[in-house]
Amino acid sequence: MDISEDTFIVNLGIHVRQIREKKGLSQQDLADDCGITQNQVGRIERAEINTTVKTLVRIANALDVEPKELLDFPLK
Amino acid sequence: MDISEDTFIVNLGIHVRQIREKKGLSQQDLADDCGITQNQVGRIERAEINTTVKTLVRIANALDVEPKELLDFPLK
């Protein structure tokens, strides 16, 4: 069954937020580590933007996980 | 160790091409299934563009894999 793009980025945002909070990082901490703005982190977590693969890699590096782990969540 | 964004998208392109060829699809077939152009498929496979998460989801749907599988390759 095809996955909805919109649903996927909503779940991605929730998953990024969960990993960030588990690591004890604020949105500002993550933003600083990625070289993006705190506003952009918030918009990714709220699925307001369709981010790129390179930004995913920066987020993964900052969260100390592999990029594929950012996409590893139950598909609803 | 941090992953290079550029190296990552090169490996992603190679991985997408491998899955596409394994499924016996041409670039044009994949493009048609994703609603993108054949040129865009070629540019993703050659890492000439930094694609978005939504496009990854469309490619995953067309290749009948989960999005996380597109990012699942050895990191060199």
Backbone of each chain as nested JSON, in Angstrom:
{
  "chains": [
    {"id": "A", "residues": [
      {"number": 1, "name": "MET", "atoms": {"N": [0.835, -1.208, 0.0], "CA": [0.0, 0.0, 0.0], "C": [0.864, 1.249, 0.0]}},
      {"number": 2, "name": "ASP", "atoms": {"N": [0.504, 2.21, -0.801], "CA": [1.304, 3.426, -0.877], "C": [1.204, 4.246, 0.408]}},
      {"number": 3, "name": "ILE", "atoms": {"N": [2.338, 4.828, 0.765], "CA": [2.426, 5.678, 1.949], "C": [2.109, 7.111, 1.521]}},
      {"number": 4, "name": "SER", "atoms": {"N": [1.305, 7.789, 2.319], "CA": [1.021, 9.2, 2.03], "C": [2.232, 10.048, 2.376]}},
      {"number": 5, "name": "GLU", "atoms": {"N": [2.624, 10.913, 1.433], "CA": [3.781, 11.798, 1.682], "C": [3.533, 12.703, 2.877]}},
      {"number": 6, "name": "ASP", "atoms": {"N": [2.311, 13.23, 2.967], "CA": [2.007, 14.161, 4.067], "C": [2.045, 13.456, 5.416]}},
      {"number": 7, "name": "THR", "atoms": {"N": [1.453, 12.261, 5.466], "CA": [1.479, 11.495, 6.715], "C": [2.915, 11.153, 7.091]}},
      {"number": 8, "name": "PHE", "atoms": {"N": [3.704, 10.83, 6.075], "CA": [5.086, 10.445, 6.356], "C": [5.858, 11.594, 6.991]}},
      {"number": 9, "name": "ILE", "atoms": {"N": [5.715, 12.81, 6.455], "CA": [6.516, 13.892, 7.043], "C": [5.981, 14.306, 8.422]}},
      {"number": 10, "name": "VAL", "atoms": {"N": [4.695, 14.083, 8.672], "CA": [4.17, 14.315, 10.033], "C": [4.848, 13.338, 11.005]}},
      {"number": 11, "name": "ASN", "atoms": {"N": [4.893, 12.059, 10.619], "CA": [5.516, 11.053, 11.484], "C": [7.024, 11.277, 11.63]}},
      {"number": 12, "name": "LEU", "atoms": {"N": [7.657, 11.72, 10.553], "CA": [9.091, 12.044, 10.612], "C": [9.343, 13.156, 11.635]}},
      {"number": 13, "name": "GLY", "atoms": {"N": [8.517, 14.183, 11.584], "CA": [8.685, 15.304, 12.524], "C": [8.538, 14.864, 13.972]}},
      {"number": 14, "name": "ILE", "atoms": {"N": [7.537, 14.016, 14.22], "CA": [7.316, 13.499, 15.581], "C": [8.53, 12.669, 16.01]}},
      {"number": 15, "name": "HIS", "atoms": {"N": [9.032, 11.868, 15.077], "CA": [10.163, 10.981, 15.392], "C": [11.433, 11.792, 15.683]}},
      {"number": 16, "name": "VAL", "atoms": {"N": [11.693, 12.815, 14.883], "CA": [12.87, 13.676, 15.122], "C": [12.746, 14.319, 16.502]}},
      {"number": 17, "name": "ARG", "atoms": {"N": [11.555, 14.814, 16.822], "CA": [11.349, 15.441, 18.13], "C": [11.611, 14.441, 19.267]}},
      {"number": 18, "name": "GLN", "atoms": {"N": [11.11, 13.215, 19.099], "CA": [11.309, 12.196, 20.148], "C": [12.791, 11.903, 20.362]}},
      {"number": 19, "name": "ILE", "atoms": {"N": [13.532, 11.745, 19.261], "CA": [14.968, 11.441, 19.402], "C": [15.683, 12.641, 20.035]}},
      {"number": 20, "name": "ARG", "atoms": {"N": [15.347, 13.861, 19.579], "CA": [15.985, 15.063, 20.127], "C": [15.743, 15.166, 21.628]}},
      {"number": 21, "name": "GLU", "atoms": {"N": [14.486, 14.948, 22.053], "CA": [14.166, 15.082, 23.484], "C": [14.843, 13.975, 24.298]}},
      {"number": 22, "name": "LYS", "atoms": {"N": [14.897, 12.777, 23.725], "CA": [15.572, 11.661, 24.395], "C": [17.054, 11.97, 24.634]}},
      {"number": 23, "name": "LYS", "atoms": {"N": [17.642, 12.724, 23.699], "CA": [19.061, 13.09, 23.836], "C": [19.227, 14.322, 24.734]}},
      {"number": 24, "name": "GLY", "atoms": {"N": [18.102, 14.873, 25.201], "CA": [18.172, 16.033, 26.093], "C": [18.584, 17.325, 25.398]}},
      {"number": 25, "name": "LEU", "atoms": {"N": [18.295, 17.411, 24.105], "CA": [18.656, 18.621, 23.346], "C": [17.437, 19.504, 23.136]}},
      {"number": 26, "name": "SER", "atoms": {"N": [17.646, 20.809, 23.197], "CA": [16.591, 21.762, 22.832], "C": [16.583, 21.911, 21.305]}},
      {"number": 27, "name": "GLN", "atoms": {"N": [15.511, 22.516, 20.786], "CA": [15.485, 22.816, 19.336], "C": [16.69, 23.698, 18.983]}},
      {"number": 28, "name": "GLN", "atoms": {"N": [17.021, 24.626, 19.874], "CA": [18.148, 25.529, 19.601], "C": [19.472, 24.762, 19.572]}},
      {"number": 29, "name": "ASP", "atoms": {"N": [19.632, 23.792, 20.49], "CA": [20.853, 22.963, 20.488], "C": [20.979, 22.229, 19.157]}},
      {"number": 30, "name": "LEU", "atoms": {"N": [19.885, 21.603, 18.747], "CA": [19.92, 20.831, 17.494], "C": [20.216, 21.759, 16.313]}},
      {"number": 31, "name": "ALA", "atoms": {"N": [19.563, 22.909, 16.313], "CA": [19.773, 23.878, 15.238], "C": [21.247, 24.288, 15.164]}},
      {"number": 32, "name": "ASP", "atoms": {"N": [21.832, 24.58, 16.32], "CA": [23.233, 25.002, 16.349], "C": [24.138, 23.888, 15.827]}},
      {"number": 33, "name": "ASP", "atoms": {"N": [23.84, 22.645, 16.216], "CA": [24.669, 21.518, 15.776], "C": [24.528, 21.257, 14.275]}},
      {"number": 34, "name": "CYS", "atoms": {"N": [23.377, 21.616, 13.711], "CA": [23.118, 21.354, 12.283], "C": [23.48, 22.535, 11.393]}},
      {"number": 35, "name": "GLY", "atoms": {"N": [23.661, 23.695, 11.996], "CA": [23.879, 24.886, 11.179], "C": [22.611, 25.349, 10.482]}},
      {"number": 36, "name": "ILE", "atoms": {"N": [21.463, 25.086, 11.109], "CA": [20.194, 25.599, 10.596], "C": [19.554, 26.433, 11.718]}},
      {"number": 37, "name": "THR", "atoms": {"N": [18.443, 27.069, 11.444], "CA": [17.834, 27.909, 12.472], "C": [16.898, 27.087, 13.375]}},
      {"number": 38, "name": "GLN", "atoms": {"N": [16.672, 27.631, 14.571], "CA": [15.738, 26.987, 15.499], "C": [14.349, 26.948, 14.871]}},
      {"number": 39, "name": "ASN", "atoms": {"N": [14.016, 27.982, 14.135], "CA": [12.73, 28.037, 13.437], "C": [12.59, 26.877, 12.437]}},
      {"number": 40, "name": "GLN", "atoms": {"N": [13.682, 26.594, 11.742], "CA": [13.638, 25.497, 10.751], "C": [13.459, 24.145, 11.459]}},
      {"number": 41, "name": "VAL", "atoms": {"N": [14.14, 23.956, 12.591], "CA": [13.959, 22.712, 13.349], "C": [12.49, 22.568, 13.753]}},
      {"number": 42, "name": "GLY", "atoms": {"N": [11.911, 23.653, 14.256], "CA": [10.507, 23.604, 14.664], "C": [9.589, 23.273, 13.502]}},
      {"number": 43, "name": "ARG", "atoms": {"N": [9.887, 23.85, 12.357], "CA": [9.036, 23.61, 11.185], "C": [9.173, 22.182, 10.661]}},
      {"number": 44, "name": "ILE", "atoms": {"N": [10.367, 21.601, 10.782], "CA": [10.534, 20.187, 10.4], "C": [9.732, 19.315, 11.369]}},
      {"number": 45, "name": "GLU", "atoms": {"N": [9.836, 19.605, 12.667], "CA": [9.146, 18.78, 13.67], "C": [7.618, 18.901, 13.541]}},
      {"number": 46, "name": "ARG", "atoms": {"N": [7.151, 20.046, 13.079], "CA": [5.698, 20.23, 12.893], "C": [5.259, 19.881, 11.467]}},
      {"number": 47, "name": "ALA", "atoms": {"N": [6.191, 19.361, 10.661], "CA": [5.895, 18.956, 9.279], "C": [5.395, 20.126, 8.429]}},
      {"number": 48, "name": "GLU", "atoms": {"N": [5.897, 21.3, 8.713], "CA": [5.514, 22.464, 7.903], "C": [6.424, 22.618, 6.689]}},
      {"number": 49, "name": "ILE", "atoms": {"N": [7.564, 21.905, 6.709], "CA": [8.43, 21.925, 5.528], "C": [8.834, 20.511, 5.138]}},
      {"number": 50, "name": "ASN", "atoms": {"N": [9.067, 20.4, 3.85], "CA": [9.465, 19.141, 3.224], "C": [10.982, 19.2, 3.092]}},
      {"number": 51, "name": "THR", "atoms": {"N": [11.671, 18.677, 4.083], "CA": [13.117, 18.888, 4.137], "C": [13.866, 18.012, 3.132]}},
      {"number": 52, "name": "THR", "atoms": {"N": [15.161, 18.295, 2.974], "CA": [15.963, 17.57, 1.978], "C": [16.795, 16.474, 2.643]}},
      {"number": 53, "name": "VAL", "atoms": {"N": [17.328, 15.609, 1.781], "CA": [18.182, 14.528, 2.275], "C": [19.415, 15.087, 2.982]}},
      {"number": 54, "name": "LYS", "atoms": {"N": [20.021, 16.136, 2.417], "CA": [21.234, 16.681, 3.066], "C": [20.923, 17.215, 4.466]}},
      {"number": 55, "name": "THR", "atoms": {"N": [19.755, 17.846, 4.63], "CA": [19.395, 18.326, 5.966], "C": [19.135, 17.148, 6.903]}},
      {"number": 56, "name": "LEU", "atoms": {"N": [18.524, 16.083, 6.381], "CA": [18.345, 14.874, 7.207], "C": [19.694, 14.348, 7.699]}},
      {"number": 57, "name": "VAL", "atoms": {"N": [20.691, 14.368, 6.813], "CA": [22.026, 13.866, 7.205], "C": [22.609, 14.751, 8.307]}},
      {"number": 58, "name": "ARG", "atoms": {"N": [22.417, 16.072, 8.196], "CA": [22.929, 16.98, 9.233], "C": [22.227, 16.728, 10.571]}},
      {"number": 59, "name": "ILE", "atoms": {"N": [20.914, 16.505, 10.511], "CA": [20.157, 16.231, 11.738], "C": [20.619, 14.906, 12.343]}},
      {"number": 60, "name": "ALA", "atoms": {"N": [20.801, 13.9, 11.487], "CA": [21.248, 12.583, 11.97], "C": [22.616, 12.706, 12.633]}},
      {"number": 61, "name": "ASN", "atoms": {"N": [23.525, 13.436, 11.998], "CA": [24.855, 13.629, 12.586], "C": [24.734, 14.301, 13.955]}},
      {"number": 62, "name": "ALA", "atoms": {"N": [23.894, 15.33, 14.036], "CA": [23.755, 16.075, 15.299], "C": [23.13, 15.203, 16.387]}},
      {"number": 63, "name": "LEU", "atoms": {"N": [22.248, 14.298, 15.992], "CA": [21.576, 13.43, 16.967], "C": [22.35, 12.126, 17.197]}},
      {"number": 64, "name": "ASP", "atoms": {"N": [23.458, 11.976, 16.468], "CA": [24.314, 10.805, 16.612], "C": [23.564, 9.5, 16.278]}},
      {"number": 65, "name": "VAL", "atoms": {"N": [22.808, 9.544, 15.209], "CA": [22.143, 8.349, 14.684], "C": [22.444, 8.262, 13.189]}},
      {"number": 66, "name": "GLU", "atoms": {"N": [22.163, 7.127, 12.576], "CA": [22.321, 7.028, 11.125], "C": [21.09, 7.639, 10.451]}},
      {"number": 67, "name": "PRO", "atoms": {"N": [21.279, 8.228, 9.261], "CA": [20.132, 8.849, 8.582], "C": [18.923, 7.91, 8.462]}},
      {"number": 68, "name": "LYS", "atoms": {"N": [19.171, 6.635, 8.186], "CA": [18.037, 5.709, 8.012], "C": [17.207, 5.592, 9.286]}},
      {"number": 69, "name": "GLU", "atoms": {"N": [17.85, 5.801, 10.446], "CA": [17.101, 5.708, 11.707], "C": [16.064, 6.824, 11.824]}},
      {"number": 70, "name": "LEU", "atoms": {"N": [16.318, 7.948, 11.166], "CA": [15.338, 9.048, 11.216], "C": [14.042, 8.656, 10.51]}},
      {"number": 71, "name": "LEU", "atoms": {"N": [14.154, 7.729, 9.548], "CA": [12.954, 7.296, 8.797], "C": [12.381, 5.997, 9.345]}},
      {"number": 72, "name": "ASP", "atoms": {"N": [12.921, 5.542, 10.478], "CA": [12.524, 4.23, 11.003], "C": [11.478, 4.398, 12.111]}},
      {"number": 73, "name": "PHE", "atoms": {"N": [10.228, 4.461, 11.692], "CA": [9.114, 4.577, 12.642], "C": [7.932, 3.815, 12.057]}},
      {"number": 74, "name": "PRO", "atoms": {"N": [6.974, 3.416, 12.915], "CA": [5.831, 2.668, 12.398], "C": [5.024, 3.523, 11.414]}},
      {"number": 75, "name": "LEU", "atoms": {"N": [4.665, 2.946, 10.292], "CA": [3.883, 3.671, 9.291], "C": [2.412, 3.47, 9.58]}},
      {"number": 76, "name": "LYS", "atoms": {"N": [1.746, 4.567, 9.855], "CA": [0.314, 4.47, 10.202], "C": [-0.531, 4.977, 9.04]}}
    ]},
    {"id": "B", "residues": [
      {"number": 1, "name": "MET", "atoms": {"N": [31.164, 9.094, 14.084], "CA": [31.796, 9.941, 13.064], "C": [30.725, 10.541, 12.153]}},
      {"number": 2, "name": "ASP", "atoms": {"N": [30.862, 11.8, 11.866], "CA": [29.864, 12.45, 11.018], "C": [29.931, 11.933, 9.582]}},
      {"number": 3, "name": "ILE", "atoms": {"N": [28.741, 11.825, 8.996], "CA": [28.616, 11.379, 7.613], "C": [28.638, 12.611, 6.722]}},
      {"number": 4, "name": "SER", "atoms": {"N": [29.377, 12.527, 5.62], "CA": [29.394, 13.641, 4.659], "C": [28.081, 13.664, 3.886]}},
      {"number": 5, "name": "GLU", "atoms": {"N": [27.469, 14.841, 3.824], "CA": [26.202, 14.971, 3.079], "C": [26.386, 14.607, 1.609]}},
      {"number": 6, "name": "ASP", "atoms": {"N": [27.51, 15.058, 1.032], "CA": [27.727, 14.804, -0.389], "C": [27.933, 13.31, -0.66]}},
      {"number": 7, "name": "THR", "atoms": {"N": [28.726, 12.681, 0.201], "CA": [28.956, 11.241, 0.037], "C": [27.638, 10.484, 0.2]}},
      {"number": 8, "name": "PHE", "atoms": {"N": [26.827, 10.952, 1.144], "CA": [25.559, 10.264, 1.399], "C": [24.652, 10.307, 0.174]}},
      {"number": 9, "name": "ILE", "atoms": {"N": [24.533, 11.467, -0.466], "CA": [23.61, 11.503, -1.611], "C": [24.172, 10.749, -2.823]}},
      {"number": 10, "name": "VAL", "atoms": {"N": [25.509, 10.65, -2.915], "CA": [26.097, 9.815, -3.976], "C": [25.693, 8.35, -3.744]}},
      {"number": 11, "name": "ASN", "atoms": {"N": [25.837, 7.894, -2.499], "CA": [25.477, 6.505, -2.176], "C": [23.972, 6.264, -2.31]}},
      {"number": 12, "name": "LEU", "atoms": {"N": [23.186, 7.251, -1.946], "CA": [21.733, 7.144, -2.116], "C": [21.378, 6.962, -3.597]}},
      {"number": 13, "name": "GLY", "atoms": {"N": [21.998, 7.741, -4.45], "CA": [21.726, 7.651, -5.888], "C": [22.06, 6.272, -6.436]}},
      {"number": 14, "name": "ILE", "atoms": {"N": [23.214, 5.754, -6.006], "CA": [23.634, 4.419, -6.454], "C": [22.627, 3.373, -5.956]}},
      {"number": 15, "name": "HIS", "atoms": {"N": [22.194, 3.533, -4.717], "CA": [21.265, 2.568, -4.111], "C": [19.899, 2.6, -4.809]}},
      {"number": 16, "name": "VAL", "atoms": {"N": [19.402, 3.792, -5.105], "CA": [18.121, 3.903, -5.828], "C": [18.25, 3.223, -7.185]}},
      {"number": 17, "name": "ARG", "atoms": {"N": [19.363, 3.476, -7.886], "CA": [19.554, 2.858, -9.199], "C": [19.574, 1.331, -9.085]}},
      {"number": 18, "name": "GLN", "atoms": {"N": [20.271, 0.811, -8.055], "CA": [20.34, -0.65, -7.873], "C": [18.954, -1.257, -7.649]}},
      {"number": 19, "name": "ILE", "atoms": {"N": [18.169, -0.618, -6.777], "CA": [16.818, -1.152, -6.499], "C": [15.968, -1.075, -7.771]}},
      {"number": 20, "name": "ARG", "atoms": {"N": [16.034, 0.08, -8.466], "CA": [15.249, 0.245, -9.697], "C": [15.603, -0.832, -10.719]}},
      {"number": 21, "name": "GLU", "atoms": {"N": [16.906, -1.088, -10.913], "CA": [17.321, -2.072, -11.926], "C": [16.925, -3.493, -11.501]}},
      {"number": 22, "name": "LYS", "atoms": {"N": [17.013, -3.741, -10.187], "CA": [16.622, -5.061, -9.665], "C": [15.133, -5.324, -9.92]}},
      {"number": 23, "name": "LYS", "atoms": {"N": [14.342, -4.243, -9.901], "CA": [12.898, -4.382, -10.148], "C": [12.589, -4.396, -11.647]}},
      {"number": 24, "name": "GLY", "atoms": {"N": [13.64, -4.244, -12.473], "CA": [13.443, -4.274, -13.925], "C": [12.749, -3.031, -14.473]}},
      {"number": 25, "name": "LEU", "atoms": {"N": [12.915, -1.906, -13.765], "CA": [12.284, -0.655, -14.222], "C": [13.313, 0.246, -14.896]}},
      {"number": 26, "name": "SER", "atoms": {"N": [12.883, 0.931, -15.951], "CA": [13.721, 1.963, -16.564], "C": [13.577, 3.256, -15.751]}},
      {"number": 27, "name": "GLN", "atoms": {"N": [14.462, 4.222, -16.004], "CA": [14.308, 5.539, -15.362], "C": [12.951, 6.14, -15.727]}},
      {"number": 28, "name": "GLN", "atoms": {"N": [12.545, 5.912, -16.982], "CA": [11.252, 6.463, -17.42], "C": [10.093, 5.789, -16.679]}},
      {"number": 29, "name": "ASP", "atoms": {"N": [10.173, 4.477, -16.479], "CA": [9.126, 3.765, -15.716], "C": [9.01, 4.353, -14.317]}},
      {"number": 30, "name": "LEU", "atoms": {"N": [10.166, 4.514, -13.663], "CA": [10.151, 5.033, -12.296], "C": [9.601, 6.456, -12.28]}},
      {"number": 31, "name": "ALA", "atoms": {"N": [10.043, 7.248, -13.229], "CA": [9.567, 8.632, -13.31], "C": [8.044, 8.673, -13.459]}},
      {"number": 32, "name": "ASP", "atoms": {"N": [7.53, 7.831, -14.356], "CA": [6.079, 7.801, -14.589], "C": [5.338, 7.393, -13.311]}},
      {"number": 33, "name": "ASP", "atoms": {"N": [5.894, 6.416, -12.597], "CA": [5.242, 5.938, -11.368], "C": [5.283, 6.997, -10.261]}},
      {"number": 34, "name": "CYS", "atoms": {"N": [6.306, 7.864, -10.295], "CA": [6.474, 8.872, -9.242], "C": [5.831, 10.205, -9.589]}},
      {"number": 35, "name": "GLY", "atoms": {"N": [5.494, 10.391, -10.85], "CA": [5.0, 11.707, -11.268], "C": [6.112, 12.741, -11.308]}},
      {"number": 36, "name": "ILE", "atoms": {"N": [7.341, 12.286, -11.589], "CA": [8.448, 13.227, -11.806], "C": [9.024, 12.948, -13.192]}},
      {"number": 37, "name": "THR", "atoms": {"N": [9.98, 13.74, -13.628], "CA": [10.518, 13.529, -14.973], "C": [11.649, 12.5, -14.954]}},
      {"number": 38, "name": "GLN", "atoms": {"N": [11.888, 11.916, -16.131], "CA": [12.997, 10.966, -16.267], "C": [14.311, 11.681, -15.977]}},
      {"number": 39, "name": "ASN", "atoms": {"N": [14.395, 12.943, -16.392], "CA": [15.586, 13.744, -16.122], "C": [15.847, 13.863, -14.623]}},
      {"number": 40, "name": "GLN", "atoms": {"N": [14.757, 14.053, -13.849], "CA": [14.904, 14.191, -12.391], "C": [15.379, 12.869, -11.768]}},
      {"number": 41, "name": "VAL", "atoms": {"N": [14.845, 11.752, -12.26], "CA": [15.311, 10.45, -11.762], "C": [16.811, 10.305, -12.021]}},
      {"number": 42, "name": "GLY", "atoms": {"N": [17.231, 10.644, -13.228], "CA": [18.655, 10.54, -13.57], "C": [19.507, 11.43, -12.674]}},
      {"number": 43, "name": "ARG", "atoms": {"N": [19.007, 12.632, -12.39], "CA": [19.788, 13.562, -11.56], "C": [19.851, 13.099, -10.101]}},
      {"number": 44, "name": "ILE", "atoms": {"N": [18.8, 12.441, -9.627], "CA": [18.853, 11.877, -8.264], "C": [19.877, 10.733, -8.239]}},
      {"number": 45, "name": "GLU", "atoms": {"N": [19.824, 9.876, -9.256], "CA": [20.747, 8.721, -9.272], "C": [22.199, 9.167, -9.418]}},
      {"number": 46, "name": "ARG", "atoms": {"N": [22.43, 10.288, -10.085], "CA": [23.808, 10.798, -10.24], "C": [24.163, 11.796, -9.142]}},
      {"number": 47, "name": "ALA", "atoms": {"N": [23.28, 11.95, -8.157], "CA": [23.525, 12.851, -7.017], "C": [23.736, 14.294, -7.457]}},
      {"number": 48, "name": "GLU", "atoms": {"N": [23.054, 14.687, -8.509], "CA": [23.16, 16.073, -8.969], "C": [22.142, 16.962, -8.265]}},
      {"number": 49, "name": "ILE", "atoms": {"N": [21.153, 16.329, -7.623], "CA": [20.194, 17.11, -6.844], "C": [20.012, 16.511, -5.458]}},
      {"number": 50, "name": "ASN", "atoms": {"N": [19.69, 17.407, -4.552], "CA": [19.468, 17.094, -3.143], "C": [17.954, 16.973, -2.979]}},
      {"number": 51, "name": "THR", "atoms": {"N": [17.458, 15.754, -3.12], "CA": [16.005, 15.583, -3.201], "C": [15.329, 15.725, -1.821]}},
      {"number": 52, "name": "THR", "atoms": {"N": [14.026, 15.786, -1.842], "CA": [13.282, 15.999, -0.59], "C": [12.708, 14.687, -0.056]}},
      {"number": 53, "name": "VAL", "atoms": {"N": [12.252, 14.753, 1.18], "CA": [11.649, 13.576, 1.815], "C": [10.396, 13.136, 1.049]}},
      {"number": 54, "name": "LYS", "atoms": {"N": [9.577, 14.083, 0.626], "CA": [8.352, 13.682, -0.093], "C": [8.682, 12.956, -1.397]}},
      {"number": 55, "name": "THR", "atoms": {"N": [9.722, 13.408, -2.097], "CA": [10.108, 12.708, -3.326], "C": [10.647, 11.321, -2.999]}},
      {"number": 56, "name": "LEU", "atoms": {"N": [11.388, 11.207, -1.887], "CA": [11.847, 9.871, -1.452], "C": [10.662, 8.941, -1.227]}},
      {"number": 57, "name": "VAL", "atoms": {"N": [9.612, 9.47, -0.615], "CA": [8.424, 8.637, -0.345], "C": [7.797, 8.184, -1.663]}},
      {"number": 58, "name": "ARG", "atoms": {"N": [7.728, 9.091, -2.639], "CA": [7.16, 8.716, -3.945], "C": [7.995, 7.64, -4.624]}},
      {"number": 59, "name": "ILE", "atoms": {"N": [9.328, 7.796, -4.533], "CA": [10.223, 6.798, -5.134], "C": [10.054, 5.453, -4.417]}},
      {"number": 60, "name": "ALA", "atoms": {"N": [9.989, 5.501, -3.086], "CA": [9.82, 4.261, -2.306], "C": [8.516, 3.576, -2.69]}},
      {"number": 61, "name": "ASN", "atoms": {"N": [7.442, 4.343, -2.795], "CA": [6.15, 3.762, -3.196], "C": [6.272, 3.098, -4.569]}},
      {"number": 62, "name": "ALA", "atoms": {"N": [6.924, 3.794, -5.501], "CA": [7.035, 3.268, -6.871], "C": [7.898, 2.007, -6.911]}},
      {"number": 63, "name": "LEU", "atoms": {"N": [8.895, 1.943, -6.026], "CA": [9.79, 0.78, -6.001], "C": [9.284, -0.31, -5.051]}},
      {"number": 64, "name": "ASP", "atoms": {"N": [8.154, -0.018, -4.393], "CA": [7.539, -0.988, -3.489], "C": [8.469, -1.357, -2.324]}},
      {"number": 65, "name": "VAL", "atoms": {"N": [9.11, -0.354, -1.768], "CA": [9.932, -0.534, -0.564], "C": [9.501, 0.533, 0.446]}},
      {"number": 66, "name": "GLU", "atoms": {"N": [9.933, 0.387, 1.693], "CA": [9.674, 1.446, 2.673], "C": [10.713, 2.556, 2.497]}},
      {"number": 67, "name": "PRO", "atoms": {"N": [10.325, 3.807, 2.782], "CA": [11.281, 4.91, 2.609], "C": [12.62, 4.665, 3.311]}},
      {"number": 68, "name": "LYS", "atoms": {"N": [12.574, 4.078, 4.519], "CA": [13.84, 3.873, 5.242], "C": [14.791, 2.953, 4.483]}},
      {"number": 69, "name": "GLU", "atoms": {"N": [14.218, 2.045, 3.665], "CA": [15.08, 1.128, 2.906], "C": [15.917, 1.884, 1.863]}},
      {"number": 70, "name": "LEU", "atoms": {"N": [15.403, 3.024, 1.398], "CA": [16.176, 3.805, 0.419], "C": [17.452, 4.357, 1.049]}},
      {"number": 71, "name": "LEU", "atoms": {"N": [17.424, 4.554, 2.365], "CA": [18.613, 5.103, 3.062], "C": [19.447, 3.994, 3.697]}},
      {"number": 72, "name": "ASP", "atoms": {"N": [19.097, 2.74, 3.422], "CA": [19.76, 1.62, 4.079], "C": [20.85, 1.041, 3.184]}},
      {"number": 73, "name": "PHE", "atoms": {"N": [22.033, 1.614, 3.278], "CA": [23.185, 1.13, 2.506], "C": [24.424, 1.338, 3.366]}},
      {"number": 74, "name": "PRO", "atoms": {"N": [25.507, 0.6, 3.065], "CA": [26.718, 0.763, 3.886], "C": [27.266, 2.185, 3.746]}},
      {"number": 75, "name": "LEU", "atoms": {"N": [27.625, 2.773, 4.857], "CA": [28.174, 4.131, 4.838], "C": [29.688, 4.037, 4.69]}},
      {"number": 76, "name": "LYS", "atoms": {"N": [30.17, 4.613, 3.605], "CA": [31.633, 4.536, 3.338], "C": [32.266, 5.901, 3.594]}}
    ]}
  ]
}
